[in-house]
Amino acid sequence: SVLAMVVKAKGWALATPLNILDAERFLPDVDIMTMPFPAFSREIYLVARSGELGHLPQQLADDCRQLFRDHLLPRFSAIAPRALPPIQIMEE
């Protein structure tokens, strides 16, 4: 884990929200700060062949959006409330 190395070496790292959530046990020993410059961004895509898997790709995309909205964003918001506004979940 990135945060385990930060704690052990008393260093620093750039981490994604999912990195931070994956290592919640280290949070008492780290400070989470926003970057002093415009943040990096990334988009996650689900790509499937047309008609190959029926409704499964759409269902998977909808389920992922709901998991992010209902579970991951609230957890991350509680940990790092100042870092939440840049996170966006795109609808179809």
Residue pairs with C-beta under 8 A, 6 or more apart in sequence:
1 19
1 22
1 23
1 26
2 13
2 15
2 19
2 23
3 13
3 15
3 19
3 20
3 23
3 26
3 27
3 30
4 23
4 26
5 11
5 13
6 12
6 13
6 26
6 30
7 26
7 29
7 30
14 35
14 40
17 72
17 76
17 80
17 83
17 87
18 72
20 27
20 32
20 76
20 79
20 80
21 72
21 75
21 76
21 79
24 79
27 79
32 79
32 80
32 83
34 82
34 83
39 86
41 86
43 90
46 57
46 60
46 61
46 64
48 56
48 57
61 92
65 89
65 91
68 89
69 89
73 84
73 87
73 89
76 83
76 84
76 87
77 84
